[in-house]
């Protein structure tokens, strides 16, 4: 069996959360729930190994885009999938602009969601490996190491193919 993907679900709709947790159970996902930005930040601080955040960006009791910005600032390696109940092009563009890897409309197709979660977890694990590779190079200056890590976090094309041989 493959390893579990650790997911943080951030949404203030308790029915949606309960349904999604039920659907993701047994589908390679370990789900932690949060009901707003403060709760999400607390869960990310406490929990180890959260790889993917499913974040509601609906206009509700918390601002999803500001939450997204806070997640990417404090946990830049965590992948975020923005979720909304409204087809809003501006919200989708902003979500991607501020670091969401994907954007989905409710109701969510479980199979598509699981595929996106697994893809996001793979992206995070790949970046983790690239950063570890950078730290394993003893001959690299601190400035060069920081530049390469920044490139990995920003996912610049030059650093996507970086390997241990670089």
Secondary structure, 3 states (H helix, E strand, C coil): CCCCEEEEEECCCHHHHHHHHHHHCCCCEEEEEECCHHHHHHHHHHCCCCCEEEEECCCCCCCHHHHHHHHHHHCCCCEEEEEECCCCHHHHHHHHHCCCCEEEECCCCHHHHHHHHHHHHHHHHHHHHHHHHHHCCCCCCHHHHHHHHHHHHCCCHHHHCCCCCC
